[in-house]
Each structure stands twice: as C-alpha cells, then as structure tokens.
Amino acid sequence: MLRQALNAFCSERLPNDEAIRWFWLACHVAATDLWDDEIWDALSARQVQLARDAGALTVLPIALATRIALHLIAGELAAAASLVEELAAILEATGSYLAPYGALLLAAWCGHEDEVSELIEASMSGVVARGEGLGLSDIEWASAMLYNGLGRYEDARAAAQQVREDPHDPLFSLVLPEFIEAAARSGRAEGADDALKRLVESTRASGTDWALGIEARSRALLSDGEAAEYLYREAIQRLGRTRIRFEVARAHLLYGEWLRREGRRIDAREQLRRAHEMLSDMGAEAFAERARRELAATGETVRKRTADTRGQLTAQETQIAVLAREGHSNPEIGAQLFISPRTVEYHLHKVFTKLEISSRNELQRVLPSEAREAQPV
C-alpha cells in the first residue's frame, strides 16, 4: 500500500498544490519506510522547486528541511549547509518560526557537539510545548548519530532508545541501525537482537539496496568470523549502488574496525583509509576522526584535516570550481569535462567542504589565487 501511495505521488498528474502540501509526508514517512532514496531525492527536489516557483514561503521551509535530511544521509553536507542557510534567511525575512531541525542534524553529522547541545537547548522547550513529536525524534536521531561518531556509544544507545521502542515513529527505521551499532560497540547488546528483528521486518519488505545494505551492516555488528566479514562486504557492495554515500563510508569504517580487532592490520588499513578519505571529504568530522584513530591503532599515521589541508583542491576540483565561479551550470561543466552533471555536483560538494563555503557565490572570494588563474584543459 505504501508503494502504491508513493507511486501516486510520483505521478505528473498530481496537482501542484497537492504536491506542495503533501510531499513532505511522502518523503519523511513513505520513502524512509520503504528505504527508497531515489524517490526521496526526486520528490524532495520537486517539492522545493514547486514551493519556490509558487512563492509558497510558508511551505518552503518544510520542503527545505526534508531536502536537507536527504542530503545528509547521502553525505552531501555542503549542499545541506547551503539549504540550512537558505532556510534561516527565509524564516528571518518572513518572521516565521521553525525549530532548527536542519541545522541540528547538520551539526550532528559534522560532529559538532557544542553546537548540537546549543540547538537542542534552544529548541527543546518549544518543541515540547507545540507537541512536535517528529521534532523530538529528530533530536534523538541527531544525538544518536553525534555520539556514534564521537565513539560515545552508551550515550548513543540512550539517545536511540525512545525511538526504538515506538514502531510508529516516522524515524523508527532510521534510528534502529544507530541503536544496533551503539549497543554492539558499548558491550551492552541487550535489545540489539530485538532491534535487528524489527529492522529486518522493514528492510526485507523493502528489498532496496539501501535497506539490505543497512541490514547486512547491522547483522555484521552482531556476528563473528566469516559470517561477519561476508556481511560487511555485502553491505559495502549494496550501499555502493545507492546515493547513500555516508552509509557506505560508515560500512568501510566498521569493517576496518572489525578487521583491526581480528589482528588483520594490513586489510584494516585499506578499509579505514577509504573511510577516512570519504568522511573527511564529506565534512563528517567526528566519524573521520574515529577512522583516523583506528588507522593510528594499526600503526599508520594520518594527518588531521586542517584549514590548510581542507583548502587543497585536486586538479579536477580546481577545474570544476573555476567553471562554477564563472557561472557555468552543472550540465555545462559536465559537457566541457566529459563527466555527468551528478559527478560535477559531487565534486562541487567536496570543493565547498574543503573551502568551507556553502554556495557558488562565495567561490570568487575564497578560491585560491592559483585556481583563479587556472584554465580547464
């Protein structure tokens, strides 16, 4: 029934006013329950565009918040940051109020504990007073994500506990993997088997690579020996076929951690290097630091990302940044460099992260001088 409903939302015959009004529900509930990242991507992008075109400034903040969540699970933190700024500007201009869920989730993904704490403190009383149950779930999801990144598994387990106990919570499926990881890593595995059983009810009904990849990774955390290794590899393979790159990186990290504990340092380094590179490029600082610490435990030294190293663009990133600064669209850049528009988008997100900006307009100001003079080949 959910699949039929979601397919109906994808229909071009759906009137724009109905789409603007209900797409957030299709994304937040149906798409997440069905583990369908492609439909979540398509519907959230369409809702934002429809709200912008219609000048629906009361709906646009909700649409942006839905889109921000998609960007985060995809590991596109720079794109999420850009929408967080746009959302704040709209609320300020209209005098409207929306609890800063997008900013809160972004801070959690980045691993900024102080900022997460400030945002929770600033919004919690209002969220409770207005009865925003989904807002409370967002806070618990963000907290569980933050603490898993920081390696504070007891705290992550506690944060995920309440959502885990409510199968009707819209974020139930997304929080269960956080609980399972926290329970397995904290040494307090009670409840993890039940959480996995509930997760499997959702993932098997869905059958998408995102769903089955998360299931395999969660099973691996509760398995040993050859079974665990097989499941970690399955998770990486399945998640690698989706746009959920953040979860791919975490699969590499968990596999690398497991390999190190098994005494296979050389194999562990390969997985941990990949995780560290991906998470650093995304701007997921806490998870990247967790990967760096694990690499150090294998005997390999990895530099922390500093302002200097974040600003070092690769040759292709420099080409794309220069063309974007000059006003070229992603399809135009892709045509010049013989790559897809989505690949251009991916590299621009990495550029934004390294240069610590959130929009193309800032490229003129922050692009390194040598890049300003570079000409694409």
C-alpha positions as CSV (number, residue, x, y, z in Angstrom):
1,M,0.0,0.0,0.0
2,L,2.9,2.4,0.8
3,R,4.5,1.6,-2.6
4,Q,1.2,2.4,-4.4
5,A,0.9,5.6,-2.5
6,L,4.4,6.6,-3.3
7,N,4.0,5.8,-6.9
8,A,0.9,8.0,-7.0
9,F,2.9,10.9,-5.6
10,C,5.4,10.4,-8.4
11,S,2.6,10.9,-11.0
12,E,2.9,14.0,-13.1
13,R,-1.0,14.2,-12.9
14,L,-0.8,15.2,-9.2
15,P,-1.9,18.8,-9.0
16,N,0.9,21.2,-7.9
17,D,-0.9,22.5,-4.8
18,E,-1.5,18.9,-3.6
19,A,2.2,18.1,-4.3
20,I,3.4,21.1,-2.4
21,R,1.2,20.3,0.6
22,W,1.9,16.5,0.9
23,F,5.3,15.7,-0.5
24,W,7.0,16.2,2.9
25,L,4.8,13.3,4.2
26,A,5.7,11.1,1.2
27,C,9.4,11.7,1.8
28,H,9.5,11.6,5.6
29,V,7.3,8.6,6.1
30,A,6.7,6.6,2.9
31,A,10.1,6.9,1.3
32,T,12.0,6.3,4.5
33,D,9.8,3.3,5.5
34,L,10.4,1.9,2.0
35,W,14.1,2.8,2.0
36,D,13.8,4.4,-1.4
37,D,16.5,7.0,-1.7
38,E,15.8,7.7,-5.4
39,I,12.2,8.6,-4.8
40,W,13.1,10.6,-1.7
41,D,15.6,12.5,-3.8
42,A,13.1,13.1,-6.7
43,L,10.1,14.1,-4.5
44,S,12.1,16.4,-2.2
45,A,13.7,18.2,-5.1
46,R,10.4,18.6,-6.8
47,Q,8.7,20.0,-3.7
48,V,11.4,22.6,-3.1
49,Q,11.2,23.7,-6.8
50,L,7.4,23.9,-6.7
51,A,7.4,25.9,-3.5
52,R,10.0,28.3,-4.9
53,D,8.1,28.7,-8.1
54,A,4.8,29.3,-6.3
55,G,6.4,31.6,-3.8
56,A,4.9,29.4,-1.0
57,L,7.1,30.8,1.8
58,T,5.1,29.0,4.5
59,V,5.7,25.6,2.8
60,L,9.2,26.2,1.5
61,P,10.9,25.8,5.0
62,I,9.4,22.4,5.5
63,A,10.4,21.4,1.9
64,L,14.0,22.6,2.6
65,A,14.1,20.6,5.9
66,T,13.1,17.5,4.0
67,R,15.7,18.1,1.4
68,I,18.4,18.7,4.0
69,A,17.8,15.3,5.6
70,L,18.2,13.6,2.2
71,H,21.5,15.5,1.5
72,L,22.8,14.4,4.9
73,I,22.2,10.7,4.6
74,A,23.7,11.0,1.1
75,G,26.9,12.5,2.6
76,E,26.3,15.8,0.8
77,L,27.0,18.0,3.8
78,A,28.0,21.1,1.8
79,A,24.6,21.0,-0.1
80,A,22.8,20.5,3.2
81,A,24.7,23.5,4.7
82,S,23.6,25.7,1.8
83,L,20.0,24.9,2.3
84,V,20.3,25.4,6.1
85,E,21.4,29.0,5.4
86,E,18.6,29.5,2.9
87,L,16.1,28.2,5.4
88,A,17.3,30.6,8.1
89,A,17.2,33.5,5.7
90,I,13.5,32.7,4.7
91,L,12.4,32.4,8.3
92,E,14.1,35.7,9.2
93,A,12.6,37.5,6.2
94,T,9.1,36.2,6.9
95,G,9.2,36.4,10.7
96,S,8.1,32.7,10.8
97,Y,9.4,30.1,13.2
98,L,10.5,26.6,12.7
99,A,12.7,24.7,15.2
100,P,16.2,24.4,13.7
101,Y,16.0,20.7,12.9
102,G,18.0,21.1,9.7
103,A,20.8,22.9,11.5
104,L,20.7,20.4,14.3
105,L,21.0,17.4,12.0
106,L,23.8,19.1,10.1
107,A,25.8,19.8,13.3
108,A,25.3,16.2,14.4
109,W,26.6,14.8,11.0
110,C,29.6,17.2,11.3
111,G,30.3,16.0,14.8
112,H,30.0,19.5,16.4
113,E,28.8,18.6,19.9
114,D,28.7,22.1,21.4
115,E,26.6,23.3,18.5
116,V,24.2,20.3,18.8
117,S,23.8,21.0,22.6
118,E,23.1,24.7,22.0
119,L,20.5,23.9,19.3
120,I,18.7,21.3,21.4
121,E,18.6,23.7,24.4
122,A,17.3,26.5,22.3
123,S,14.5,24.4,20.7
124,M,13.5,21.7,23.2
125,S,11.0,23.7,25.3
126,G,9.2,25.0,22.2
127,V,9.2,21.5,20.6
128,V,7.6,20.1,23.7
129,A,5.1,22.9,24.1
130,R,3.9,22.6,20.5
131,G,3.7,18.8,20.7
132,E,6.1,18.3,17.8
133,G,6.7,14.6,18.2
134,L,8.7,14.4,14.9
135,G,10.9,17.1,16.3
136,L,11.7,15.1,19.3
137,S,12.5,12.2,17.1
138,D,14.8,14.4,15.0
139,I,16.6,15.4,18.2
140,E,17.1,11.8,19.3
141,W,18.2,10.8,15.8
142,A,20.7,13.6,15.7
143,S,22.0,12.8,19.2
144,A,22.5,9.1,18.4
145,M,24.3,10.0,15.2
146,L,26.5,12.5,17.0
147,Y,27.5,10.1,19.8
148,N,28.2,7.2,17.5
149,G,30.5,9.4,15.5
150,L,32.3,10.5,18.7
151,G,32.6,6.9,19.9
152,R,30.4,7.6,22.9
153,Y,28.3,4.5,22.5
154,E,26.5,4.5,25.8
155,D,25.2,8.0,25.1
156,A,24.2,7.0,21.5
157,R,22.4,3.9,22.8
158,A,20.4,6.1,25.3
159,A,19.5,8.6,22.7
160,A,18.2,6.0,20.3
161,Q,16.3,4.1,23.0
162,Q,13.0,6.0,22.9
163,V,12.5,6.0,19.2
164,R,13.5,2.3,19.1
165,E,10.6,1.5,21.4
166,D,7.9,3.1,19.2
167,P,7.5,1.3,15.8
168,H,5.0,4.0,14.7
169,D,7.7,6.7,15.0
170,P,8.4,8.1,11.4
171,L,12.1,7.8,12.1
172,F,11.9,4.3,13.6
173,S,13.7,2.6,10.7
174,L,16.5,5.2,10.5
175,V,17.2,5.1,14.2
176,L,17.3,1.3,14.7
177,P,20.7,1.0,12.9
178,E,22.1,3.6,15.3
179,F,20.8,1.7,18.3
180,I,22.3,-1.6,17.0
181,E,25.7,0.0,16.4
182,A,25.7,1.7,19.8
183,A,24.6,-1.5,21.6
184,A,27.2,-3.7,19.9
185,R,30.0,-1.2,20.4
186,S,29.1,-0.4,24.1
187,G,29.2,-4.0,25.1
188,R,25.5,-3.8,26.1
189,A,24.0,-5.9,23.4
190,E,20.7,-6.4,25.2
191,G,17.9,-5.2,23.0
192,A,20.1,-5.4,19.9
193,D,18.7,-8.7,18.6
194,D,15.2,-7.4,19.0
195,A,16.1,-4.2,17.2
196,L,17.6,-6.2,14.4
197,K,14.5,-8.3,14.1
198,R,12.4,-5.2,13.8
199,L,14.8,-3.7,11.3
200,V,14.6,-6.8,9.1
201,E,10.8,-6.6,9.0
202,S,11.3,-3.2,7.3
203,T,14.3,-4.0,5.1
204,R,13.0,-7.3,3.8
205,A,9.7,-5.8,2.9
206,S,11.5,-3.0,1.0
207,G,14.2,-5.0,-0.7
208,T,16.2,-2.0,-1.9
209,D,20.0,-1.9,-1.9
210,W,19.8,0.8,0.8
211,A,17.6,-1.4,3.0
212,L,19.5,-4.6,2.5
213,G,22.9,-2.9,2.8
214,I,21.9,-1.4,6.2
215,E,20.6,-4.8,7.3
216,A,23.8,-6.6,6.3
217,R,25.9,-4.0,8.2
218,S,23.7,-4.3,11.3
219,R,23.9,-8.1,11.1
220,A,27.7,-7.9,10.8
221,L,27.9,-6.0,14.0
222,L,26.2,-8.8,15.9
223,S,28.1,-11.6,14.0
224,D,31.6,-13.2,14.3
225,G,34.2,-14.8,12.0
226,E,33.5,-15.5,8.3
227,A,29.8,-14.5,8.7
228,A,30.7,-11.0,9.8
229,E,33.2,-10.5,7.0
230,Y,30.7,-11.7,4.4
231,L,28.1,-9.3,5.7
232,Y,30.4,-6.3,5.9
233,R,31.4,-6.9,2.2
234,E,27.7,-7.3,1.2
235,A,26.9,-4.0,3.0
236,I,29.6,-2.1,1.1
237,Q,28.6,-3.6,-2.2
238,R,24.9,-2.9,-1.8
239,L,25.2,0.6,-0.3
240,G,27.7,1.4,-3.0
241,R,25.0,1.0,-5.6
242,T,22.9,3.8,-3.9
243,R,23.5,7.5,-3.4
244,I,23.7,7.0,0.3
245,R,27.5,7.6,0.4
246,F,27.6,8.5,4.1
247,E,26.4,4.9,5.0
248,V,28.9,3.4,2.5
249,A,31.7,5.3,4.4
250,R,30.4,4.0,7.7
251,A,30.4,0.5,6.4
252,H,34.1,0.8,5.4
253,L,34.8,2.2,8.9
254,L,33.0,-0.6,10.8
255,Y,34.6,-3.3,8.6
256,G,38.0,-1.7,9.1
257,E,37.5,-1.6,12.9
258,W,36.4,-5.3,12.9
259,L,39.5,-6.3,10.8
260,R,41.8,-4.5,13.2
261,R,40.3,-6.3,16.2
262,E,40.8,-9.5,14.3
263,G,44.5,-8.7,14.0
264,R,44.5,-8.1,10.3
265,R,46.2,-4.7,10.3
266,I,47.0,-4.6,6.6
267,D,43.5,-5.4,5.5
268,A,42.1,-3.0,8.1
269,R,44.2,-0.1,6.8
270,E,42.7,-0.4,3.3
271,Q,39.1,-0.1,4.7
272,L,40.0,2.6,7.2
273,R,41.9,4.7,4.6
274,R,38.8,4.6,2.4
275,A,36.5,5.5,5.3
276,H,38.8,8.4,6.4
277,E,39.0,9.8,2.9
278,M,35.3,9.7,2.3
279,L,34.2,11.0,5.6
280,S,36.8,13.8,5.6
281,D,35.7,14.9,2.1
282,M,32.1,15.0,3.3
283,G,32.9,17.1,6.3
284,A,31.7,14.4,8.8
285,E,34.5,15.3,11.2
286,A,33.6,13.1,14.2
287,F,33.4,9.9,12.1
288,A,36.5,10.9,10.1
289,E,38.4,11.3,13.4
290,R,37.2,7.9,14.5
291,A,38.6,6.4,11.3
292,R,41.9,8.3,11.9
293,R,42.2,6.9,15.4
294,E,41.6,3.4,14.2
295,L,44.3,3.9,11.5
296,A,46.7,5.1,14.1
297,A,46.0,1.9,16.1
298,T,47.1,-0.1,13.1
299,G,50.4,1.8,13.2
300,E,49.6,4.2,10.3
301,T,49.9,7.9,10.8
302,V,47.3,10.1,9.2
303,R,47.3,13.9,9.4
304,K,44.2,15.5,10.8
305,R,42.4,17.8,8.3
306,T,43.4,21.4,9.0
307,A,42.3,24.6,7.3
308,D,45.4,24.3,5.1
309,T,44.7,20.7,4.0
310,R,41.0,21.3,3.5
311,G,41.8,24.1,1.1
312,Q,43.9,21.9,-1.2
313,L,41.8,21.1,-4.3
314,T,42.6,18.3,-6.7
315,A,43.2,19.2,-10.3
316,Q,39.7,18.2,-11.3
317,E,38.1,20.0,-8.4
318,T,40.0,23.1,-9.4
319,Q,38.7,22.9,-13.0
320,I,35.1,22.5,-11.8
321,A,35.4,25.3,-9.2
322,V,36.8,27.7,-11.8
323,L,33.9,26.9,-14.2
324,A,31.4,27.2,-11.5
325,R,32.8,30.5,-10.4
326,E,32.4,31.8,-14.0
327,G,28.7,30.9,-13.9
328,H,28.5,27.7,-15.8
329,S,25.8,25.2,-14.8
330,N,26.5,21.6,-13.8
331,P,25.4,20.2,-17.2
332,E,27.6,22.8,-19.0
333,I,30.6,21.9,-16.7
334,G,29.9,18.2,-17.3
335,A,29.9,18.7,-21.1
336,Q,33.2,20.5,-21.0
337,L,34.9,18.0,-18.8
338,F,33.1,14.9,-20.2
339,I,31.6,13.9,-16.9
340,S,28.0,13.6,-15.7
341,P,26.2,16.6,-14.0
342,R,25.8,14.4,-10.9
343,T,29.6,13.9,-10.8
344,V,30.0,17.6,-11.1
345,E,27.6,18.1,-8.2
346,Y,29.6,15.5,-6.1
347,H,32.9,17.3,-6.8
348,L,31.4,20.7,-6.0
349,H,30.3,19.4,-2.7
350,K,33.9,18.4,-2.0
351,V,35.1,21.8,-3.1
352,F,32.6,23.6,-0.8
353,T,33.7,21.4,2.2
354,K,37.4,22.0,1.6
355,L,37.0,25.7,1.1
356,E,34.4,25.9,4.0
357,I,31.7,27.6,1.9
358,S,28.1,26.8,1.2
359,S,27.4,28.4,-2.2
360,R,28.9,29.1,-5.6
361,N,28.7,32.9,-5.0
362,E,31.5,32.5,-2.4
363,L,33.9,30.9,-4.9
364,Q,35.1,34.3,-6.1
365,R,36.1,35.3,-2.6
366,V,37.7,32.1,-1.3
367,L,39.1,30.3,-4.4
368,P,42.9,30.0,-4.1
369,S,44.7,32.5,-6.3
370,E,46.4,29.8,-8.3
371,A,43.0,28.3,-9.0
372,R,41.6,31.6,-10.1
373,E,44.2,31.7,-12.9
374,A,43.9,28.1,-13.8
375,Q,42.3,27.2,-17.2
376,P,40.5,24.0,-17.6
377,V,42.2,21.7,-20.0
